[in-house]
Amino acid sequence: MTLAYDSVLATTAVISTVFQFLSGTVICRKYIQKKSTGESSGVPFICGFLSCSFWLRYGVLTNEQSIVMVNTIGSTLFLIYTLVYYVFTVNKRAYVKQFGIVLAILIAVIVYTNSLQDDPQRMIHLTGIVCCIVTVCFFAAPLTSLVHVIRVKNSESLPLPLIATSFFVSLQWLIYGILISDSFIQIPNFLGCLLSLLQLGLFVLYPPRSYSYTGQGYKLLEQAVPF
């Protein structure tokens, strides 16, 4: 019964996370239509690719098929988003440098953990720590928006649907992490739940004077859990 529940929860978590990742298609469509990235940043795409790649590695090491599946899709999507941003950005050299740094970090961690094959548990533990650090850093992106909301006492700049979705996705993975007793899955998703609740609380404290579901730009990706 428990295994069946784990399977159902993992399946729904994968589906909801993939739909969340697909928010990037909305942003890339705008880039293609305007043939420009404007003033938006491509860093969330690169960070998403890095995070999904690390979690994919963790899923392979722990033989968690749901983690492998969702992050295979996620890393592929974020790589596509990164390429689209590169095509339409005017500052290609700087963007290539940013992606190069991320790729170097990814390769360095993989090479180092591969050297620990004689100690599989240490390899998994170290990879899990790296995954948590990268994910927590990714969560830090929306914090600048929170400071702005508190300063102007107006939450209209926050994308409510994406925040609510992020909470739902993080909660699913948190419960899944608890069921399989994996603290590396539990920790970042617990923090994701807290961050989402904090942002939702700002809608209560500082109701938007006017609200638009469009025009959020790349901030949609900042709300997505790269997991």
Disulfide bonds with the S-S distance in Angstrom:
none
